[in-house]
Amino acid sequence: MKLTNKEFIKNIEKKYTFEKKPSVAVAVSGGPDSMSLLFLVNAFIKYKKGKLIALIVDHRIRKNSKKEAKFISAYLDKNNINSQILTVNKNKVSKKSMNEARNNRYNLLTDFCIKNNFLHLFVAHHKDDNLETFLNRKIAGSDFYGLKSMSEQSFFNRVNIIRPLLDFSKEMLLEYNKKNKIEYFNDPSNFNLDYTRPIIRNFLKKSDQKTIKEINKDFENILFYSPYFIQMILETLLNNIVHVDNKQVVVRFNNIKNLNEIISENIIRRIYQFLFYRSNAPRSKKTRILISEMKKLNFNIFNIKGMIVKKNDDFLTFSRKSV
């Protein structure tokens, strides 16, 4: 599939649903990925007669971040694209880690979208990013939920996050920028090997075609089988639920206790997400400690990341607070 404005518009209309004249935001870092996405979405919005704003985050991690944000904004202004610079609060920059920067960025972006009635936020993750995420999570020991990596569409703080470039490679984005004479700059942190993701990126760049092909095949298998795994988890959970409301979930204790550890772990994680309305769940290590405790004869109560797990006769109650 070629990456052109026409093909992008056709692809995006096929995959997603928008209102008649959509109001959308695009997260822009100034790098080649987000700049190609911005100009692609801009073509789509012109076609739909909607409204677009480019959101530039001054993350305050690097010395020149403010200057870079202003440069991007000025460039977009020349191209008749509205933009807004969002600055991270100094108090929220302590660790200067990629994870902290990501959280600050998404919170700022979605807060702006909510306050200004932008339902959709486009982000520029592409095919290569998804492969890196897959390898990163595989190294960390993620299950099927994690290994299927980024979704094309998700919700964060009630905002619709859209990743329309997951079928397109970095090479295709660079080619699009070159053909359309789009300026960009590279983020220096992309080359900092103190971070895990750039190390993985560097590994993939140096790998031969055979290795890349094997990694891609492994990732494609995960994408193919993960829906069946997720369906199995949900069916098992539903078959063992005795009671559920917005404060607690009650399941059959022995049935859950005697399940395969991976299945038990995923059921507990899904219950946590339901009770706390969060996409993130307790880490595998903590969940496995709970499963180990459940197998003991004297098991009674356990607190896992604020969720109380209590045994009542033949039942197991999960709640946000002890009830």
PAZAPA-4460 file (N, C-alpha, C; in steps of 0.05 Angstrom, whole numbers, plus 32768, in hexadecimal, padded with zeros to 4 digits):
% residues 323
    n_x    n_y    n_z   ca_x   ca_y   ca_z    c_x    c_y    c_z   seq   type   mol
   8011   7FE8   8000   8000   8000   8000   8011   8019   8000     1      M     A
   800D   802B   7FED   801C   8044   7FEB   8010   8058   7FFF     2      K     A
   8022   8069   8009   8019   807D   801C   8015   8098   800E     3      L     A
   7FFD   809D   8006   7FF6   80B7   7FF9   7FDD   80C2   8008     4      T     A
   7FD8   80DB   8004   7FC0   80E7   8011   7FA7   80D9   8009     5      N     A
   7FA4   80D2   7FEF   7F8C   80C4   7FE6   7F89   80A9   7FF3     6      K     A
   7F9E   8099   7FF4   7F9D   807E   8000   7F98   8080   801E     7      E     A
   7FA4   8094   802B   7FA1   8098   8048   7F84   809E   804E     8      F     A
   7F78   80B0   803F   7F5C   80B7   8043   7F49   809F   803F     9      I     A
   7F4F   8090   802A   7F3F   8078   8025   7F41   8064   803C    10      K     A
   7F5A   8060   8046   7F60   804D   805B   7F53   8055   8075    11      N     A
   7F54   806F   807B   7F4B   8079   8095   7F2C   8079   8096    12      I     A
   7F1F   807E   8080   7F02   807D   807F   7EF7   8060   8081    13      E     A
   7F07   804E   8078   7F00   8031   8079   7F02   8027   8096    14      K     A
   7F16   8030   80A5   7F1B   8025   80BF   7F0E   8033   80D6    15      K     A
   7F09   804D   80D4   7EFF   805D   80EB   7EE5   806B   80E4    16      Y     A
   7ED7   8073   80F9   7EBE   8081   80F6   7EC1   809D   8102    17      T     A
   7EB9   80B2   80F3   7EBB   80CD   80FC   7EA1   80DB   80F9    18      F     A
   7E9D   80F1   8108   7E86   8102   8104   7E87   8110   80E9    19      E     A
   7E72   811F   80E1   7E70   812A   80C7   7E88   813D   80C0    20      K     A
   7E8E   8150   80D2   7EA4   8162   80CF   7EB6   815F   80E8    21      K     A
   7EC7   814A   80E8   7ED6   8144   8100   7EEA   8159   8109    22      P     A
   7EEC   815B   8124   7F00   816C   8130   7F16   8159   813C    23      S     A
   7F2E   815B   8131   7F43   8148   8139   7F5C   8157   8141    24      V     A
   7F6C   814A   8153   7F86   8154   815B   7F9B   8140   8152    25      A     A
   7FB3   814A   814D   7FC9   8139   8145   7FE0   813F   8158    26      V     A
   7FEB   812A   8164   8003   812E   8175   801B   8131   8164    27      A     A
   802A   8147   8166   8040   814D   8154   805A   8152   8164    28      V     A
   806E   8142   815F   8088   8145   816C   809C   8154   815A    29      S     A
   8096   8156   8140   80A8   8162   812D   80B9   814E   811F    30      G     A
   80B8   8135   8128   80C7   811F   811B   80BA   8117   8101    31      G     A
   80C7   8106   80F1   80BC   80FE   80D7   80A1   80EF   80D8    32      P     A
   809D   80E0   80ED   8084   80D0   80F0   806C   80E2   80F4    33      D     A
   806E   80F4   8109   8057   8105   810F   8052   811A   80FA    34      S     A
   8067   8123   80EC   8063   8137   80D7   8055   812B   80BF    35      M     A
   805C   8112   80B8   804E   8105   80A1   8031   8100   80A9    36      S     A
   802C   80F7   80C2   8010   80F3   80CB   8001   810D   80CA    37      L     A
   800C   8123   80D3   7FFE   813C   80D4   7FF5   8145   80B8    38      L     A
   8007   8143   80A5   7FFF   814C   8089   7FEB   8138   807D    39      F     A
   7FED   811F   8084   7FD9   810C   807A   7FBD   8112   8086    40      L     A
   7FBD   8116   80A0   7FA3   811C   80AD   7F98   8137   80A4    41      V     A
   7FAA   814A   809F   7FA2   8164   8095   7F93   8161   807A    42      N     A
   7F9D   814F   8069   7F90   814A   804F   7F74   813D   8053    43      A     A
   7F73   812B   8067   7F59   811E   806E   7F45   8132   8078    44      F     A
   7F4E   8145   808A   7F3C   8158   8096   7F32   816D   8081    45      I     A
   7F43   8174   806F   7F3A   8186   8059   7F25   8178   8049    46      K     A
   7F29   815F   8044   7F15   814F   8034   7EFA   814D   8043    47      Y     A
   7EFC   814B   805E   7EE4   8148   806F   7ED8   8163   8078    48      K     A
   7EE7   8179   8071   7EDE   8194   8079   7EDC   8196   8098    49      K     A
   7EF0   8189   80A6   7EF0   8189   80C3   7F03   819D   80CE    50      G     A
   7F0C   8198   80E7   7F1D   81AA   80F5   7F35   819B   8100    51      K     A
   7F4D   81A6   80FD   7F65   8198   8106   7F77   81AB   8116    52      L     A
   7F84   81A0   812B   7F98   81AF   813A   7FAF   819C   8140    53      I     A
   7FC7   81A7   813C   7FE0   8198   8142   7FE8   819F   815F    54      A     A
   7FEC   818A   816F   7FF3   818E   818B   8011   8188   818F    55      L     A
   8020   819C   8197   803D   8198   819B   8043   8199   81B9    56      I     A
   8050   8185   81C3   8056   8184   81E0   8073   818C   81E5    57      V     A
   8076   81A1   81F5   8090   81A8   8200   8094   8198   8219    58      D     A
   80A2   8181   8217   80A4   816E   822D   80B9   8176   8243    59      H     A
   80C9   818B   823D   80DD   8196   8250   80F2   8182   8258    60      R     A
   80F7   816D   8248   810C   815A   824F   8127   8163   8244    61      I     A
   8126   816D   822C   813F   8177   8220   8140   8196   8222    62      R     A
   8158   81A0   8220   815D   81BD   8223   814F   81CD   820E    63      K     A
   814E   81C2   81F5   8144   81D1   81DF   8126   81CB   81D8    64      N     A
   8119   81BE   81EB   80FD   81B5   81E4   80EA   81CC   81DE    65      S     A
   80ED   81E2   81ED   80DB   81F9   81E8   80E1   8206   81CD    66      K     A
   80FA   8208   81C6   8102   8213   81AC   80F8   8202   8195    67      K     A
   80FB   81E7   8199   80F2   81D5   8184   80D4   81D7   8180    68      E     A
   80C4   81D9   8196   80A7   81DB   8194   809F   81F4   8185    69      A     A
   80AD   820B   818A   80A7   8224   817C   80AE   8222   815E    70      K     A
   80C4   8214   8158   80CC   8211   813C   80B7   8201   812D    71      F     A
   80AD   81EB   8139   8099   81DB   812C   807F   81EB   8128    72      I     A
   8077   81FA   813C   805F   820A   813A   8061   821E   8124    73      S     A
   8078   822B   8121   807C   823F   810C   807B   8232   80F1    74      A     A
   8087   821A   80EE   8086   820C   80D5   806A   8204   80CD    75      Y     A
   805A   81FB   80E0   803E   81F4   80DB   802E   820C   80D3    76      L     A
   8033   8223   80E0   8025   823C   80DA   8029   8243   80BD    77      D     A
   8042   8240   80B2   8048   8245   8096   8038   8233   8084    78      K     A
   8031   821B   808E   8022   8208   807E   8004   8209   8084    79      N     A
   7FFB   821F   8091   7FDF   8223   8097   7FD2   820D   80A8    80      N     A
   7FE2   8202   80BB   7FD8   81EE   80CD   7FD8   81F9   80EA    81      I     A
   7FC1   81FA   80F6   7FBF   8205   8112   7FCE   81F3   8125    82      N     A
   7FDB   81FF   8138   7FE9   81EF   814C   7FE8   81FB   8168    83      S     A
   7FED   81EB   817C   7FED   81F4   8197   8004   81E7   81A6    84      Q     A
   8015   81F7   81B4   802B   81EB   81C4   8021   81E6   81E0    85      I     A
   8024   81CD   81E9   801C   81C6   8204   8035   81C1   8214    86      L     A
   8038   81CE   822B   8051   81CC   823B   804C   81BC   8254    87      T     A
   805D   81A8   8258   805C   8197   8270   8063   81A7   8289    88      V     A
   8054   81A4   829E   805A   81B2   82B7   8075   81A8   82C2    89      N     A
   8085   81BB   82CC   80A0   81B5   82D7   809F   81A0   82ED    90      K     A
   808A   81A1   82FD   8088   818E   8313   8084   8171   830A    91      N     A
   807C   816E   82F1   8077   8153   82E7   808F   8147   82D8    92      K     A
   80A5   8157   82D8   80BD   814D   82CB   80D2   8148   82E0    93      V     A
   80D4   812F   82E9   80E7   8128   82FF   80FA   8112   82F6    94      S     A
   80EF   80FD   82EC   8100   80E6   82E4   810D   80EA   82C8    95      K     A
   8100   80FA   82B7   8109   80FE   829C   810C   80E4   828D    96      K     A
   80FA   80D2   8292   80FA   80B8   8284   80E6   80B9   826D    97      S     A
   80E8   80A5   825B   80D6   80A4   8244   80BA   809E   824D    98      M     A
   80B7   808E   8262   809C   8087   826C   808F   80A0   8279    99      N     A
   809E   80AF   8288   8093   80C8   8294   808B   80DB   827E   100      E     A
   809C   80DE   826A   8097   80F0   8253   807E   80E8   8245   101      A     A
   807A   80CE   8241   8063   80C3   8233   8049   80CA   8242   102      R     A
   804A   80C5   825D   8032   80CA   826D   802B   80E8   826D   103      N     A
   8040   80F9   8270   803B   8116   8270   802F   811F   8256   104      N     A
   803A   8113   8240   8031   811B   8225   8014   8113   8221   105      R     A
   800D   80FA   8227   7FF1   80F2   8222   7FDD   8100   8234   106      Y     A
   7FE5   8106   824D   7FD3   8115   825E   7FCE   8131   8254   107      N     A
   7FE3   813E   824B   7FE0   8159   8240   7FCF   8159   8227   108      L     A
   7FD5   8147   8215   7FC7   8145   81FB   7FA9   8140   81FF   109      L     A
   7FA3   812C   8210   7F86   8125   8213   7F77   8139   8224   110      T     A
   7F85   8146   8237   7F78   815C   8246   7F70   8173   8234   111      D     A
   7F82   8179   8221   7F7C   818F   820E   7F64   8187   81FC   112      F     A
   7F64   816E   81F3   7F4F   8164   81E1   7F34   8165   81EF   113      C     A
   7F33   815D   8208   7F1A   815D   8218   7F10   817A   821B   114      I     A
   7F22   818C   8223   7F1A   81A8   8229   7F11   81B7   820F   115      K     A
   7F1B   81AE   81F8   7F16   81BC   81DF   7F05   81AC   81CC   116      N     A
   7EF8   8197   81D6   7EE5   8188   81C6   7EF1   817A   81AD   117      N     A
   7F09   816F   81B0   7F15   815F   819B   7F12   8142   81A4   118      F     A
   7F01   8134   8196   7EFB   8118   819D   7F12   8105   8195   119      L     A
   7F20   810B   817F   7F34   80F9   8173   7F50   8105   8175   120      H     A
   7F63   80F4   817D   7F7F   80FC   817E   7F8F   80E8   816E   121      L     A
   7F9C   80F1   8159   7FAD   80E0   8148   7FC9   80E0   8152   122      F     A
   7FD5   80C8   8154   7FF1   80C6   815B   8000   80B5   8146   123      V     A
   801A   80BA   8143   8029   80B1   812B   8038   8097   812F   124      A     A
   802E   8085   8140   803C   806B   8142   8038   805C   8127   125      H     A
   804E   804F   811E   804D   8042   8104   8055   8024   8107   126      H     A
   8058   8017   80F1   805D   7FFA   80F1   8076   7FF3   8100   127      K     A
   808C   8002   80FC   80A5   7FFD   8109   80A3   8001   8127   128      D     A
   8094   8015   8130   808F   801A   814C   8081   8002   815A   129      D     A
   806E   7FF7   814B   805F   7FE0   8156   8071   7FC8   815A   130      N     A
   8083   7FC4   8147   8096   7FAD   8149   80A9   7FB2   8161   131      L     A
   80B2   7FCA   8165   80C3   7FD1   817B   80B4   7FCC   8196   132      E     A
   809B   7FD4   8197   808A   7FD0   81AF   8087   7FB2   81B4   133      T     A
   8083   7FA3   819F   8081   7F86   81A2   809A   7F79   81AF   134      F     A
   80B1   7F81   81A4   80CB   7F76   81AF   80CF   7F80   81CB   135      L     A
   80C9   7F99   81D1   80CD   7FA4   81EC   80BC   7F95   8200   136      N     A
   80A3   7F90   81F9   8091   7F82   820B   8097   7F64   820D   137      R     A
   80A2   7F59   81F8   80A9   7F3C   81F9   80C1   7F39   820C   138      K     A
   80D4   7F4B   820B   80EB   7F4B   821E   80E1   7F4D   823A   139      I     A
   80CC   7F5E   823E   80C1   7F63   8259   80AF   7F4C   8263   140      A     A
   80A9   7F38   8251   8099   7F21   8259   807B   7F26   8258   141      G     A
   8072   7F38   8245   8055   7F3D   8243   8046   7F25   8238   142      S     A
   802C   7F25   823E   801B   7F0F   8234   800F   7F18   8219   143      D     A
   7FFA   7F09   8210   7FEE   7F0F   81F6   7FE3   7F2B   81F4   144      F     A
   7FD8   7F35   820B   7FCD   7F50   820B   7FE2   7F65   8204   145      Y     A
   7FF9   7F62   8211   800F   7F75   820C   801D   7F71   81F2   146      G     A
   8021   7F57   81EA   8030   7F52   81D2   8022   7F5A   81B8   147      L     A
   8007   7F5D   81B9   7FFA   7F66   81A1   8000   7F83   819C   148      K     A
   800D   7F90   81B0   8018   7FAB   81AD   8002   7FC0   81A9   149      S     A
   8008   7FD5   8199   7FF6   7FEC   8198   7FDE   7FE6   8186   150      M     A
   7FC8   7FF1   818E   7FAF   7FEE   817F   7FAB   8006   816D   151      S     A
   7F9D   8002   8157   7F98   8018   8144   7F86   802D   8151   152      E     A
   7F76   8024   8164   7F63   8037   8171   7F60   802F   818E   153      Q     A
   7F61   8043   81A0   7F5E   803F   81BC   7F53   8058   81C9   154      S     A
   7F4D   8056   81E3   7F43   806E   81F2   7F56   8074   8209   155      F     A
   7F5C   808E   820D   7F6C   8097   8223   7F5F   80B0   822D   156      F     A
   7F58   80B0   8247   7F4A   80C8   8253   7F33   80D1   8242   157      N     A
   7F23   80BE   8238   7F0A   80C3   8229   7F0F   80CF   820D   158      R     A
   7F28   80CE   8204   7F2F   80D8   81E9   7F35   80C0   81D7   159      V     A
   7F2B   80C1   81BE   7F2F   80AC   81AA   7F4B   80AF   819E   160      N     A
   7F5D   809C   81A5   7F78   809D   819B   7F79   808C   8181   161      I     A
   7F82   8098   816B   7F83   808A   8152   7FA0   8088   8148   162      I     A
   7FA8   8070   8140   7FC3   806B   8136   7FC0   8060   8119   163      R     A
   7FBD   8071   8105   7FB7   8068   80EA   7FCF   805F   80DA   164      P     A
   7FE7   8061   80E6   7FFF   805B   80D6   800B   8040   80DD   165      L     A
   7FFD   802F   80EC   8009   8015   80F4   800D   8002   80DD   166      L     A
   8001   8007   80C6   8006   7FF6   80AF   801D   8001   809D   167      D     A
   8028   8018   80A5   803C   8025   8095   8057   8025   80A3   168      F     A
   806C   8020   8094   8087   801F   809F   8094   803B   80A1   169      S     A
   80A9   803E   80B0   80B8   8057   80B3   80C2   8060   8097   170      K     A
   80CB   804D   8088   80D5   8053   806D   80C0   8061   805B   171      E     A
   80A7   8057   805E   8091   8062   804E   808B   807F   8057   172      M     A
   808D   8084   8071   8088   809F   807C   809E   80B2   8072   173      L     A
   80B6   80A9   8072   80CC   80BA   8069   80C9   80C1   804C   174      L     A
   80C1   80AD   803C   80BC   80B1   8020   80A6   80C5   801B   175      E     A
   8091   80C3   802B   807A   80D6   8029   8084   80F3   802F   176      Y     A
   8094   80F6   8044   809E   8111   804B   80B0   811C   8035   177      N     A
   80C0   810B   8029   80D2   8113   8014   80C2   811C   7FFB   178      K     A
   80AF   810C   7FF4   809E   8112   7FDC   808E   812C   7FE0   179      K     A
   8085   8131   7FF8   8075   8149   7FFE   8084   8160   800A   180      N     A
   809F   815D   800B   80B1   8172   8014   80AA   817C   8030   181      K     A
   80A5   8169   8042   809D   816F   805E   80B6   8170   806F   182      I     A
   80BA   8185   807D   80D2   8188   808F   80CD   817A   80AA   183      E     A
   80E2   8170   80B6   80E1   8163   80D1   80FC   8163   80DD   184      Y     A
   80FD   815D   80F7   8117   8159   8104   8116   8140   8115   185      F     A
   812D   8134   811A   812E   811B   812A   8132   8121   8147   186      N     A
   8123   8113   8159   8125   8116   8176   813E   8108   817F   187      D     A
   8151   8117   818C   816A   810B   8195   8166   80F3   81A8   188      P     A
   8150   80F2   81B7   814C   80DB   81C9   8148   80C1   81BA   189      S     A
   8141   80C3   81A0   813E   80AB   8190   8159   809C   818D   190      N     A
   816F   80AA   8192   8189   809E   818E   8197   8099   81A9   191      F     A
   818A   809E   81BF   8195   809B   81D9   8192   807E   81E2   192      N     A
   81A8   806F   81E3   81A7   8052   81E9   81A3   804D   8207   193      L     A
   81A0   8062   8217   8199   805E   8233   817C   8055   8236   194      D     A
   816C   8059   8221   8150   8051   8221   814D   8036   8213   195      Y     A
   813A   8026   821D   8136   800B   8211   812D   800C   81F4   196      T     A
   8119   801C   81EE   810E   801C   81D3   8123   8023   81BD   197      R     A
   8134   8038   81C1   8149   803D   81AD   815D   8026   81AA   198      P     A
   8162   8017   81BF   8173   8000   81BE   8167   7FEB   81AB   199      I     A
   814C   7FE6   81AF   813E   7FD3   819E   813E   7FDD   8181   200      I     A
   8139   7FF7   817D   8139   8003   8162   8154   7FFF   8155   201      R     A
   8169   8003   8164   8184   8000   815A   8189   7FE2   8152   202      N     A
   817F   7FD0   8163   8182   7FB3   815D   8174   7FAC   8143   203      F     A
   815B   7FB6   813F   814C   7FB1   8127   815A   7FBC   810E   204      L     A
   8166   7FD3   8110   8174   7FDF   80FA   818C   7FCE   80F1   205      K     A
   8199   7FC2   8105   81B1   7FB3   80FF   81AC   7F96   80F7   206      K     A
   8193   7F8D   80FC   818C   7F71   80F7   8189   7F6B   80D9   207      S     A
   8190   7F53   80D1   818D   7F4B   80B5   816F   7F45   80AF   208      D     A
   8169   7F42   8095   814D   7F3E   808C   8141   7F25   8097   209      Q     A
   8151   7F10   809B   8147   7EF7   80A5   813C   7EFB   80C2   210      K     A
   814C   7F09   80D3   8144   7F0E   80EE   812B   7F1F   80EF   211      T     A
   812A   7F34   80DF   8112   7F46   80DE   80FA   7F36   80D5   212      I     A
   80FD   7F24   80C2   80E7   7F14   80B8   80DC   7F02   80CE   213      K     A
   80EE   7EF6   80DE   80E5   7EE4   80F4   80D7   7EF4   8109   214      E     A
   80E0   7F0C   8110   80D3   7F1D   8124   80B8   7F25   811A   215      I     A
   80B6   7F2C   8101   809C   7F34   80F6   8088   7F1D   80F6   216      N     A
   8092   7F05   80F0   8081   7EED   80F0   8077   7EE7   810C   217      K     A
   8088   7EEA   8120   8081   7EE6   813C   806B   7EFA   8144   218      D     A
   806F   7F13   813C   805C   7F28   8142   8041   7F23   8135   219      F     A
   8041   7F1B   811C   8029   7F15   810D   8019   7EFE   8119   220      E     A
   8027   7EEA   8123   801A   7ED4   8131   800C   7EDD   814A   221      N     A
   8018   7EEF   8159   800C   7EFB   8170   7FF2   7F0A   8169   222      I     A
   7FF4   7F1A   8154   7FDC   7F29   814A   7FC6   7F16   8142   223      L     A
   7FCD   7F00   8136   7FB9   7EED   812D   7FAC   7EDE   8144   224      F     A
   7FBC   7ED5   8158   7FB1   7EC4   816D   7FA6   7ED3   8185   225      Y     A
   7FAF   7EEC   8189   7FA7   7EFB   81A1   7F89   7EFE   81A4   226      S     A
   7F79   7F03   818F   7F5C   7F05   8193   7F50   7EEC   819F   227      P     A
   7F5A   7ED5   8197   7F50   7EBB   81A1   7F57   7EB8   81BF   228      Y     A
   7F6F   7EC1   81C6   7F78   7EC0   81E2   7F67   7ED2   81F3   229      F     A
   7F63   7EEB   81E9   7F53   7EFE   81F8   7F36   7EF4   81FC   230      I     A
   7F2B   7EE8   81E6   7F10   7EDD   81E8   7F0E   7EC7   81FD   231      Q     A
   7F23   7EB6   81FE   7F23   7EA0   8211   7F24   7EAB   822E   232      M     A
   7F34   7EC0   8232   7F36   7ECC   824D   7F1A   7ED7   8255   233      I     A
   7F0E   7EE6   8243   7EF4   7EF2   824A   7EDE   7EDD   824F   234      L     A
   7EDE   7EC8   823F   7ECA   7EB3   8242   7ECE   7EA5   825D   235      E     A
   7EE7   7E9F   8264   7EEE   7E92   827D   7EE5   7EA4   8295   236      T     A
   7EEA   7EBE   8293   7EE2   7ED0   82A8   7EC4   7ED1   82AA   237      L     A
   7EB6   7ED4   8294   7E99   7ED6   8295   7E8C   7EBD   82A0   238      L     A
   7E98   7EA6   829A   7E8D   7E8C   82A4   7E90   7E88   82C2   239      N     A
   7EA2   7E99   82CE   7EA8   7E95   82EA   7E9E   7EAD   82FB   240      N     A
   7E92   7EC1   82EF   7E88   7ED8   82FE   7E6E   7ED0   830C   241      I     A
   7E6D   7ED7   8326   7E55   7ED2   8336   7E45   7EEC   8339   242      V     A
   7E54   7F02   833D   7E47   7F1C   8340   7E5A   7F32   8336   243      H     A
   7E4F   7F47   832B   7E5F   7F5D   8322   7E50   7F77   8324   244      V     A
   7E5D   7F8C   832E   7E52   7FA7   832E   7E6A   7FBA   832B   245      D     A
   7E65   7FD5   832E   7E7B   7FE7   832A   7E8F   7FE8   8340   246      N     A
   7E8A   7FDA   8356   7E9C   7FDA   836D   7EAA   7FC0   8372   247      K     A
   7E9E   7FAA   8369   7EAA   7F90   836E   7EA3   7F7B   8359   248      Q     A
   7EB4   7F67   8357   7EB0   7F50   8346   7EB4   7F37   8357   249      V     A
   7EA1   7F25   8356   7EA3   7F0C   8365   7EA4   7EF5   8352   250      V     A
   7EB9   7EE3   8356   7EBC   7ECC   8345   7EBF   7EB3   8356   251      V     A
   7EBC   7E9C   8348   7EC0   7E82   8357   7EDD   7E7E   835D   252      R     A
   7EE3   7E7B   8376   7EFF   7E7A   837F   7F0F   7E62   8374   253      F     A
   7F04   7E4A   8378   7F13   7E32   836F   7F18   7E31   8351   254      N     A
   7F04   7E3A   8342   7F07   7E3A   8325   7F1E   7E4C   831C   255      N     A
   7F1F   7E64   8328   7F35   7E77   8321   7F50   7E6D   832B   256      I     A
   7F50   7E63   8343   7F69   7E5A   8350   7F76   7E43   8340   257      K     A
   7F66   7E32   8335   7F70   7E1A   8327   7F76   7E1E   8309   258      N     A
   7F71   7E36   8300   7F77   7E3B   82E3   7F95   7E3D   82DE   259      L     A
   7F9D   7E3B   82C5   7FB8   7E40   82BD   7FC0   7E5C   82C6   260      N     A
   7FD9   7E5F   82D0   7FE2   7E78   82DC   7FDF   7E90   82C8   261      E     A
   7FE5   7E8C   82AF   7FE3   7EA2   829B   7FC6   7EAB   8298   262      I     A
   7FB4   7E97   8298   7F97   7E9E   8295   7F8D   7EAD   82AF   263      I     A
   7F95   7EA2   82C6   7F8E   7EAF   82DF   7F98   7ECC   82E1   264      S     A
   7FB1   7ECF   82D8   7FBD   7EEA   82D9   7FAE   7EFD   82C8   265      E     A
   7FA6   7EF5   82B0   7F98   7F06   829E   7F7C   7F0D   82A7   266      N     A
   7F6F   7EFA   82B4   7F54   7EFE   82BF   7F56   7F13   82D5   267      I     A
   7F6A   7F11   82E6   7F6D   7F25   82FC   7F73   7F41   82F1   268      I     A
   7F83   7F42   82DC   7F89   7F5C   82D0   7F70   7F68   82C3   269      R     A
   7F60   7F58   82B6   7F47   7F62   82AA   7F34   7F6C   82BF   270      R     A
   7F32   7F5E   82D6   7F20   7F67   82EC   7F2A   7F82   82F6   271      I     A
   7F44   7F85   82FA   7F50   7F9E   8304   7F48   7FB5   82F1   272      Y     A
   7F4C   7FB1   82D6   7F46   7FC5   82C3   7F28   7FCD   82C4   273      Q     A
   7F17   7FBA   82C9   7EFA   7FBF   82CA   7EF4   7FD0   82E3   274      F     A
   7EFF   7FC9   82FA   7EF9   7FD7   8313   7F05   7FF3   8314   275      L     A
   7F1C   7FF7   8308   7F2A   8011   830A   7F28   8022   82F1   276      F     A
   7F1A   8018   82DD   7F16   8027   82C4   7F31   802F   82B7   277      Y     A
   7F44   801D   82B9   7F5F   8023   82AE   7F67   800F   8299   278      R     A
   7F78   8018   8286   7F82   8005   8272   7F9A   7FF6   827D   279      S     A
   7FA9   8003   828F   7FC0   7FF6   829C   7FB7   7FE5   82B4   280      N     A
   7FC5   7FCF   82B9   7FBE   7FBD   82CE   7FD7   7FB6   82DE   281      A     A
   7FD4   7FA9   82F5   7FEC   7FA1   8305   8000   7F91   82F4   282      P     A
   8019   7F94   82FA   802E   7F86   82EC   802C   7F68   82F2   283      R     A
   8036   7F58   82DF   8035   7F3B   82E1   8040   7F31   82FB   284      S     A
   8056   7F3D   8304   8064   7F33   831D   8051   7F35   8334   285      K     A
   8042   7F4B   8337   8030   7F4E   834E   8018   7F3B   834C   286      K     A
   800E   7F38   8333   7FF7   7F27   832F   7FFF   7F0A   8335   287      T     A
   8017   7F02   832E   8020   7EE6   8333   8023   7EE1   8351   288      R     A
   802B   7EF6   8360   802D   7EF3   837D   8011   7EED   8389   289      I     A
   7FFD   7EFC   837F   7FE1   7EF8   8387   7FD8   7EDB   8381   290      L     A
   7FDE   7ED1   8369   7FD6   7EB6   8361   7FE4   7EA2   8373   291      I     A
   7FFD   7EA7   837A   800B   7E95   838C   7FFE   7E94   83A8   292      S     A
   7FF6   7EAC   83B2   7FE9   7EAE   83CC   7FCE   7EA0   83CC   293      E     A
   7FC0   7EA2   83B5   7FA5   7E95   83B3   7FA6   7E77   83B6   294      M     A
   7FBD   7E6B   83B0   7FBF   7E4E   83B1   7FC5   7E44   83CD   295      K     A
   7FCB   7E57   83DF   7FD0   7E4F   83FB   7FB6   7E4A   840A   296      K     A
   7FB7   7E37   841C   7F9E   7E2F   842B   7F94   7E45   843D   297      L     A
   7FA6   7E56   8447   7F9E   7E6B   8459   7F99   7E86   844B   298      N     A
   7F96   7E86   8431   7F91   7E9F   8422   7F77   7EAB   842A   299      F     A
   7F78   7EC5   842F   7F60   7ED4   8438   7F5C   7EEE   8429   300      N     A
   7F71   7EFF   8429   7F6E   7F19   841D   7F88   7F23   8412   301      I     A
   7F87   7F33   83FC   7F9F   7F3C   83EF   7F9A   7F57   83E2   302      F     A
   7FAD   7F69   83E3   7FAA   7F84   83D6   7FBD   7F85   83BF   303      N     A
   7FB3   7F89   83A7   7FC3   7F8B   838F   7FBE   7FA6   8381   304      I     A
   7FD0   7FB8   8385   7FCE   7FD3   8378   7FB3   7FE1   837E   305      K     A
   7FAA   7FDF   8397   7F92   7FEC   839F   7F79   7FDB   839C   306      G     A
   7F7B   7FC3   8390   7F64   7FB2   838D   7F65   7F9C   83A3   307      M     A
   7F4F   7F9A   83B2   7F4E   7F87   83C8   7F43   7F6D   83BD   308      I     A
   7F52   7F57   83C2   7F49   7F3C   83B9   7F44   7F2C   83D2   309      V     A
   7F2B   7F24   83D7   7F24   7F17   83F0   7F15   7EFC   83EB   310      K     A
   7F1D   7EE8   83FA   7F10   7ECE   83F7   7EF8   7ECC   840B   311      K     A
   7EE1   7EC6   8400   7EC9   7EC2   8410   7EBD   7EA6   840A   312      N     A
   7EC3   7E93   841B   7EBA   7E77   8416   7EC4   7E6D   83FB   313      D     A
   7EB2   7E68   83E8   7EBB   7E5D   83CE   7EBD   7E73   83B9   314      D     A
   7EBD   7E8C   83C2   7EBD   7EA2   83AF   7ED5   7EB5   83B4   315      F     A
   7EDC   7EC3   839F   7EF2   7ED6   83A0   7EE6   7EF2   8398   316      L     A
   7EE9   7F05   83AA   7EDE   7F20   83A5   7EF4   7F34   839F   317      T     A
   7EF2   7F42   8388   7F04   7F57   8380   7EF6   7F71   8383   318      F     A
   7F02   7F84   8391   7EF4   7F9E   8396   7F09   7FB5   8397   319      S     A
   7EFF   7FCD   8393   7F0F   7FE5   8396   7F15   7FEC   83B3   320      R     A
   7F04   7FE2   83C4   7F09   7FE5   83E1   7EFB   7FCD   83EF   321      K     A
   7F03   7FC8   8407   7EF8   7FB1   8416   7EDA   7FB5   841B   322      S     A
   7ECB   7FA1   8412   7EAE   7FA2   8416   7EA4   7F89   8424   323      V     A
***
